[in-house]
Amino acid sequence: MSKQKQGLLIGALLFGWLGLTVYLAVGRGMAPDPCLPQGSPPQQPPPQPPPQPPPKLPAPKRTTAQKAPLFPRFAKPFEFSVDFYGMIYRGTSSNLIDRHILHFGAFEKDVLHFMDDTLQACARAKGIFVDVGANTGQHSLFMSRRALKVHAFEPYPPVLARLRQLISLNKLQKKIVVHPVGLGRAKAEIPFHAPPQKNLGSGSFVSNFQPGNKVVGTLPLVRGDDALTRARVSHVDLIKIDIEGYEKPALEGLKKTLVASRPVVVLEVTMDPRHAETFKSAMELKAAFPKGYRFLRFVPTISRAASGIYQIIPFDFDFTYRGQRMLVAYPWQKDAQIPRRPTHNSSKAKESK
């Protein structure tokens, strides 16, 4: 064997011996410390003091504007009063609509801002606004500062009483005309399915519309054309319809108004074939409006509840979808006046109105 090979062999043996030594040391839980004398016990880390509990902070005081959990399960409900676009809104934390107003300043804020921009573009301060399904009055209150006159239709007595209280509280009796009836295809009295307290906006003339609704007797329906004629309304610029599945009969009773005024209509459409009164197809929806109407829908963005920034896109008439969509129906002549995105510099501009 040559000297070169002998050197390589000796080096390999030494390297293997060192590796075995380290392996045995690690296997015992520690590596050899060259700074310790032979046979010395391994150093142990100093003991750590037990963790201290965080200091207790004083509980916040409850105020009338305290914000309740948006979807509470065990929170105790409370009443509140807040500023609502320069007006006063009184509500309770147990109701979904009121909680949105308490947390975000409004319910369906993007829809409110769209209606504001649309009325300004189409009629300025001389427009007539019709609120079908006014509920406690949020939309009517908001539009009372923008329209010449508001006609609010609401048949359910508990929310009707709150609507009238808010109108009186804000001294809007001359701006908002209350019609204590629902709208349908004919004058009638039919069963009304009252909503639970947690969502006073889910009451409906449609049976089995919501699991928590219960029949409370009959409530009056009238044709919208007849009611507006009696109120001497000659022209309508903007209509909002949100009546939980009963929008098709309501539109049938507004045919003359739609033909004569050709207003912009913001409506929540229920797309569910299980209910007899809902729209089942694009053909049925289009037939409810005069010829020449076009359709858009709101994009349900995550930030819209707080920001009020809306986005409008063409409606695809996909009736395989099951649920509710917020739509905009308008005559083609007003296409250039219909905003697709906010016309204000920011949603904060609306907060100061």
TALIN-V646278 format. One record per backbone hydrogen bond with DSSP energy under -0.5 kcal/mol. NH is the residue of the N-H (numbers start at 1). CO is the residue of the C=O. E is the energy in kcal/mol with one decimal. If there is no record, write none. Layout:
# TALIN-V646278
NH:CO:E / NH:CO:E
This chain:
# TALIN-V646278
6:2:-2.1 / 7:3:-2.1 / 8:4:-1.8 / 9:5:-2.2 / 10:6:-2.3 / 11:7:-2.3 / 12:8:-2.2 / 13:9:-2.1 / 14:10:-2.3 / 15:11:-2.4 / 16:12:-2.3 / 17:13:-2.3 / 18:14:-2.2 / 19:15:-2.2 / 20:16:-2.2 / 21:17:-1.9 / 22:18:-2.3 / 23:19:-2.4 / 24:20:-2.3 / 25:21:-2.0 / 26:22:-2.8 / 27:23:-2.3 / 28:24:-0.9 / 28:25:-0.6 / 29:26:-2.3 / 30:25:-1.7 / 34:32:-0.7 / 36:33:-1.5 / 40:37:-2.1 / 66:63:-1.6 / 68:66:-0.6 / 72:69:-0.9 / 80:91:-2.3 / 82:89:-2.4 / 84:87:-3.4 / 87:84:-1.3 / 89:82:-2.6 / 91:80:-2.1 / 93:78:-2.7 / 95:92:-1.6 / 96:198:-2.0 / 99:95:-2.4 / 100:96:-1.9 / 101:97:-1.9 / 102:98:-2.5 / 103:99:-2.7 / 104:100:-3.1 / 105:100:-0.6 / 105:101:-1.2 / 106:100:-0.8 / 111:108:-0.6 / 112:108:-1.9 / 113:109:-2.3 / 114:110:-2.0 / 115:111:-2.5 / 116:112:-2.2 / 117:113:-2.4 / 118:114:-2.8 / 119:115:-2.6 / 120:116:-2.1 / 121:117:-1.9 / 122:118:-2.3 / 123:119:-2.9 / 124:119:-1.2 / 126:123:-2.0 / 127:124:-0.6 / 129:149:-2.4 / 130:238:-2.5 / 131:129:-0.5 / 131:151:-2.9 / 132:130:-0.7 / 132:240:-3.2 / 133:131:-0.7 / 133:153:-2.0 / 134:153:-2.4 / 137:134:-2.0 / 141:137:-3.0 / 142:138:-2.4 / 143:139:-2.5 / 144:140:-1.3 / 145:141:-0.6 / 145:142:-1.0 / 146:143:-1.6 / 147:143:-2.9 / 148:127:-2.7 / 149:127:-1.1 / 150:175:-2.8 / 151:129:-2.5 / 152:150:-0.6 / 152:177:-2.8 / 153:131:-3.1 / 154:152:-0.5 / 154:179:-2.1 / 157:155:-0.6 / 160:156:-2.4 / 161:157:-2.5 / 162:158:-1.3 / 163:159:-2.4 / 164:160:-2.2 / 165:161:-2.1 / 166:162:-2.4 / 167:163:-2.1 / 168:164:-2.4 / 169:165:-2.9 / 170:166:-1.8 / 171:168:-1.2 / 172:167:-2.7 / 175:172:-1.1 / 176:172:-2.5 / 177:150:-3.3 / 177:175:-0.5 / 178:176:-0.6 / 179:152:-3.4 / 180:178:-0.6 / 181:179:-2.0 / 182:220:-2.5 / 184:222:-2.3 / 188:221:-1.9 / 190:219:-1.8 / 192:217:-2.7 / 193:204:-3.0 / 194:192:-0.9 / 194:214:-2.8 / 199:196:-1.5 / 202:199:-1.5 / 204:193:-2.0 / 209:206:-1.1 / 213:210:-1.4 / 214:194:-1.9 / 216:192:-2.1 / 216:217:-0.5 / 219:190:-2.4 / 221:188:-3.2 / 222:182:-2.0 / 224:184:-0.5 / 225:253:-2.6 / 227:223:-2.2 / 228:224:-2.5 / 229:225:-1.9 / 230:226:-2.3 / 231:227:-1.6 / 232:229:-1.5 / 233:228:-2.8 / 234:232:-0.7 / 237:128:-1.9 / 238:128:-1.9 / 239:264:-2.5 / 240:130:-2.7 / 241:266:-2.7 / 242:132:-2.2 / 246:243:-0.9 / 250:246:-1.5 / 251:247:-2.4 / 252:248:-1.8 / 253:249:-1.5 / 254:251:-1.2 / 255:252:-0.9 / 258:254:-2.5 / 259:255:-2.3 / 260:256:-2.6 / 261:257:-2.7 / 262:257:-0.6 / 262:258:-1.2 / 264:237:-2.1 / 265:329:-3.1 / 266:239:-3.2 / 267:265:-0.6 / 267:327:-1.7 / 268:241:-2.4 / 269:267:-0.7 / 269:325:-3.1 / 270:268:-0.5 / 271:269:-0.5 / 271:323:-3.5 / 272:270:-0.7 / 275:272:-1.5 / 278:275:-1.0 / 279:270:-0.6 / 285:281:-1.8 / 286:282:-2.6 / 287:283:-2.0 / 288:284:-0.8 / 288:285:-0.9 / 289:286:-1.5 / 293:290:-1.0 / 294:330:-3.3 / 296:328:-2.6 / 297:313:-3.0 / 298:326:-2.5 / 299:311:-2.6 / 300:298:-0.6 / 301:299:-2.1 / 304:301:-0.6 / 305:302:-0.5 / 306:303:-0.7 / 307:303:-2.8 / 308:304:-1.8 / 310:308:-0.6 / 312:340:-1.9 / 313:297:-2.4 / 315:295:-1.8 / 319:317:-1.2 / 321:318:-1.0 / 323:271:-1.5 / 323:321:-0.5 / 325:269:-2.2 / 327:267:-3.2 / 327:325:-0.7 / 328:296:-2.5 / 329:265:-3.0 / 330:294:-2.1 / 332:292:-2.3 / 334:331:-2.2 / 335:332:-1.8 / 337:334:-1.0 / 338:334:-0.9 / 338:335:-0.8 / 339:337:-0.7 / 342:310:-0.6 / 349:346:-1.2 / 350:347:-0.8 / 351:347:-1.0 / 352:348:-0.9 / 353:350:-1.4
